[in-house]
Amino acid sequence: DRYSKIPNIYFVPTLSALCNWCERAKFKDFTLLETKATDLNEQRKTQWIDGESLGNFLDPDDSTKTIEGYPAPKRAYVRVKI
């Protein structure tokens, strides 16, 4: 029902789904530049955050998975042409 304790995430698209969405939106030349695991440094708790941060959403025994057992978040950098 949830991904990383976030109630409004209904699904996380695969890279092929993202590519398909871009093609359907008439973008051209979809190029995957890089994928990178989301890092605890970039998604950390600061003095401005009252709630939880990425570390609270990952499995404490396996940081490659969310607390629910799904793959941990990754960033995908893509380039497309209009």
C-alpha positions in Angstrom: 0.0 0.0 0.0 2.9 2.4 0.5 6.4 3.0 -0.8 8.9 4.4 1.7 6.1 5.3 4.2 4.7 7.7 1.6 0.9 7.3 1.4 0.4 9.0 -2.0 2.8 6.9 -4.1 0.8 4.5 -6.2 3.7 3.1 -8.2 7.3 3.8 -9.1 7.9 3.6 -12.8 10.7 1.5 -14.3 13.1 3.1 -16.7 11.4 1.5 -19.6 8.0 3.0 -18.4 9.6 6.4 -18.2 11.0 6.0 -21.7 7.6 4.9 -23.0 5.9 8.0 -21.3 8.5 10.3 -23.0 7.8 8.7 -26.4 4.0 9.0 -25.9 4.5 12.7 -25.0 6.4 13.1 -28.4 9.8 13.5 -26.9 12.6 12.1 -29.0 16.0 10.6 -28.5 15.5 9.3 -24.9 19.0 8.8 -23.5 19.7 7.4 -20.0 22.7 9.4 -18.7 23.1 7.8 -15.3 21.3 6.1 -12.4 22.4 6.7 -8.8 21.1 5.4 -5.5 19.6 8.2 -3.4 22.2 9.0 -0.8 21.6 9.6 3.0 23.7 12.8 2.6 21.4 14.4 0.1 18.2 13.3 1.8 19.1 14.0 5.5 17.4 15.5 8.4 18.2 19.1 9.0 17.1 21.8 11.5 14.2 22.7 9.0 12.8 19.2 8.9 10.4 18.3 11.7 9.6 14.8 10.4 11.5 11.8 9.2 14.1 11.6 6.5 15.5 8.9 4.1 17.2 7.0 6.8 13.8 6.4 8.5 12.4 5.0 5.3 15.0 2.4 4.6 15.3 -1.1 6.1 17.6 -0.8 9.1 19.2 -4.1 8.2 19.5 -3.6 4.4 19.7 0.0 3.1 19.1 -1.3 -0.5 15.5 -1.8 0.4 12.7 0.4 1.8 11.1 -0.4 5.2 8.4 -2.2 3.2 11.0 -4.4 1.4 10.9 -2.6 -2.0 14.1 -1.4 -3.8 15.5 1.8 -2.3 15.0 5.0 -4.3 17.3 5.8 -7.1 17.7 8.9 -9.3 17.7 8.6 -13.0 19.2 11.3 -15.2 17.8 11.3 -18.7 18.1 13.5 -21.7 15.3 13.9 -24.3 14.7 16.2 -27.2 11.6 18.2 -27.9 
